[in-house]
């Protein structure tokens, strides 16, 4: 058996063990009168309620299936689903008093189930299991992140850019004014002169990165940012890998970027990814370090 097949078999074995131990196979999850899908919705809706569209994106559910789950919960008196007054296409789901009581029961039973998983193990085994679960949770979270090429003026891109500029304003000792930068409005980061990627997790934008593709010149990475809550998932390296591949596909054999001295973690990432410091190749007023990497061209434009 090759390595890929062996890894796939291990993942499937893990999935079977988990579904059996946490009770996913039963229609009455945690001893209640509903399957795990409905129980999870009750928990995710929470005390404040949720936008139905965001709830669907958060859980990765088909809209028809989510509607059926919500109708079942609504018929049981656990939730209300109402359109928002300002836009009736947007619906909000909220727990009723009975729904909040059900959520409290589910929380208690979930604690009991977690305790039952740990109880047979000794102290060392419990520590190993909890640490392994944390690592699995971390890696599975990283695997849910998607990268999509978008227009740099779309709402998710603008959300990321605004957060990026705000962070630079706080971190740079000179502050940051995007109008003074060499790429003031990211208009160059759209085909055919470039591209712009947005990373999303559970439907929410959590990072961005752009690639300039000037004619007859090296490709250049611009506006790479990862939200604080998404750092540690390897997203910066994933952005660099994707942008390098895109630059190679467009016939570029050199990839460039510049950065500020305040961004120490980013500088470390660039070194580890094979970039080498070079003399300044532009007049970016916020740059203190300039980097290049020679890459393998995969095609021509």
N, C-alpha and C positions, 0 to 999 in steps of 0.2 A: 504494500500500500504506500503511495507517495505521500509527501508531507501535507499537501492540500487536502487529500482525501482523509488522512488521519485527523487533521484538525477539524474538518467538517463532522466527522464521526464523534469527536469529543464534544463539540458544541451540541450536537443532537442528543448525546447522552446526558449532558448537563440540563438541557431543556426538559427532557423527560423526567429527570429527578426533581427539578424545581416544580413543574406543573403538578406532579403527584403530591409533593410535600406541602404545598401551599393551598391545595384544595381546588385548583382551577377546574378539575374534571367533574366537579359536582354542580348540579343546577342550583343547590341551596348553599351558596358560598358563606362560610363562617356560620352555618346553621340558620341563616336567615331565609326569607322566602324569595330570594332573587339570585340570579347568576352573577359571576364576578364582573361582567360588563356593567350592569346596572349599579352594583355596589361601588365600583371605581368611579362612576359618574357622580354619585352622591358625594363621595369624598372630594373629587376635583372641583365641584361647583363651589364648595366651601361656604363660609359665612357671608361673603360679600356678593355672591353670584358671579356669573360669567357670561361674556358674549358668546353666543352659540358658535359663531364662526371660529373664534379663538379656541374654544373648547375642542372643536373638531380638529383644528390644526395641532393643538397641544397633544392630543391622543392619537393623531394619525388615523382618524376614523372616516369611513365613507359617509357622506352626508345622509344618504338614505338609511343606513344602519343607525347612525346617531339619532335621527328623527324617530325611529322605532323605539329605541331605548328611552328617549325622552317622553314619548307618548305613554309608554308603560309606567314610568315613574309618575307622570302627571295623573294617570288614571288611578294610581294608588294614593294620590294626595300628598306626594312627597316633594313635588316641585311645581312651580308656575313658569310658563314660557310666554313672554310678552314682547311685542315690538317696541322699539324705542320711539318716543314721540317725535324726535327730530328726523328720524329716518326709519320708516316702518319695515324696510328690508333687513334691518339689523335687529336681531332678537336677543333678549337677555333671559337667562334661566336662573331662578333663585329657589333656594330651599324654603319650604313651608316650615311651620313649627314642627309638624310631624317629621319632615325631612331632616331637620336639625337633630331631633331626637334619634332618628335612625343613624345619622352620621356618628353620634356619640356612642351608640351601641357598637357600630362597626369599628370605631377606634379602639374600644375596649377589647373586642374580640380579636382584633389584629394584634394588639399587644400580647394577648394570651397565646396566639399562634406563634408569634416570634419567641416568646418564652419557652414554648413547647419544643421548638427547634433547637434551642440552646440547652435545655435542661438535661438531656442525656449525656452531654459532653463534659469533660473535665475542664478546669480553668484554662489550661494551655490550648486545648482544642477549641474552646469558645473564642479565644483571642485570634487563633488562626482563621476560624470561620468568618468572624466579623471583619478581619483585615482583608480576607479574600473577597468578601461581598463588597467592601468599599472599592477594591480595585476593579471588580467586574462592573460595578455601577459607574465608575469613572470612565472605563473603556467603552461601555455601551452608550454612555452619554456622548462621547466623542464620535461614535459611529452614527449617531442620529443627525449630525450636522451636515447640511447640504451646502454646496457651492453653486451659484447660478450667475451667469453673465446677464447683467441688467443695464438699462440706461442710467447714467450717473445722476439724472434728475428725477428718478422714480422715488416714491416716498421712503422705501426702505434704505435706498442709497443715501438720501438726504438725511435720514435719521442717523445713520452711521457717521457720515461726514460731520454733522453738527456735534455729535458726541466726541469725535476725534479732535476737532478744532478746540472744543471746550477743554479737553484734557491737555492739549499742547499749551493752551493759554495758561493753565495752572502749573505746568511742569517746566516750561522754558523760563530761564531767568530774565529774558527780554519780553516775555509774553508772546502771543502769536496772533498775527493779523493775516488771514488767508489772502487778502487782497495784495499783500506784499510778496507772496510766494510766487514762484515761477509757474505754478499751475493754479491760478486763482479760482477758477470755477469748474474744474474737472471736465471741461467741454472736449478736451483732447482725448478723453478716455472712452471713446465710442468708435465703432467700426467706421471706416477702415483705419483710422489713425490710432486706435487703441481699443481697450476693453476694460470693463469694470465688473468685479465680482463682489457679490454679497453672500455672506455666510448666514444661514438661518438654523436655529435650533427650536424645535417645536413650533415652527412657523414664525418665530420672532427673529429679527435681524440682530446679529451679535458680532459682526465684523465685516470688513471690506478691504479690498485691495485693487489697485488699478495698474494697467500696463500701457505705457506709451509706445507706439510703433512708428516713429518718424521715418520717412523714406530715406534710404541710404545711410542709416545711422543705427547704433545699438538700441536695443529695446531698453526701456527704463521703468522700474517699479516705482509707483507713486501711491500715496494715501493708503498705506497698509495700517490697519487698526483692528484690534480685538478687544471686545468689551471686557471689563475687569472680571465679571462673573464667569466668563468663558476661558480665561487664561489657565494654562495648565492642561488643556485638552489637545495640544499639538497643532492648534489651528494656524499659528504663524508659519510653521514648517510646511503645513499643507498648502497654504497660500503660495509660498515660494515654489513648491514643487509644481503646482498647477500653472503658475505664471511662467516658470521656466519652460514647461512643455508647450505652452501657447506661443511663447517667443520663438522656440525652435520650429514649430509648425509654420510660422511666418517667415522662416528663412534667416532668422537672426542667429549669430554665433557669439554675441557678447550681450550680457545682461548687466545693467547698471542700476545703482540706487545711491541716494545720499541720505544722511540722517544727522540728527542733533546730538551733541555730547550728553544731553540729559537722558537719552533713551538707552541706558546701559544694557538692559535685557535684550533689546533689539540688536544692538551692536554685537553682543555675544552670539545671538542666533545667526546673524549674517556670517560671522567667522566660521561657525560650526557647519554652515551650509555650503562652504567652499568659496565664499566671496573673499577677495583680497583688497586691502586698502590701496587706493591709487591717488595721484594728484587730483585736485579739483578739476572737474570737467564742465562745471556750470557756475553761475553766479547766484545760486540759491542763498538768500540772506540768512536763512535759519540753519544752514548746514555747517557742520564741523568735520564730518567724515564722509568720504566718497569711496564707493566700492564697485568692483567689477567682478564678473565671473564669466569665463569662457565656457560655452555650452555647445552641444552637438546639434547641428541643424538636421531636422528631420524631413524637411521638404522645402520647396521654394514658393514664393508668393506668386 
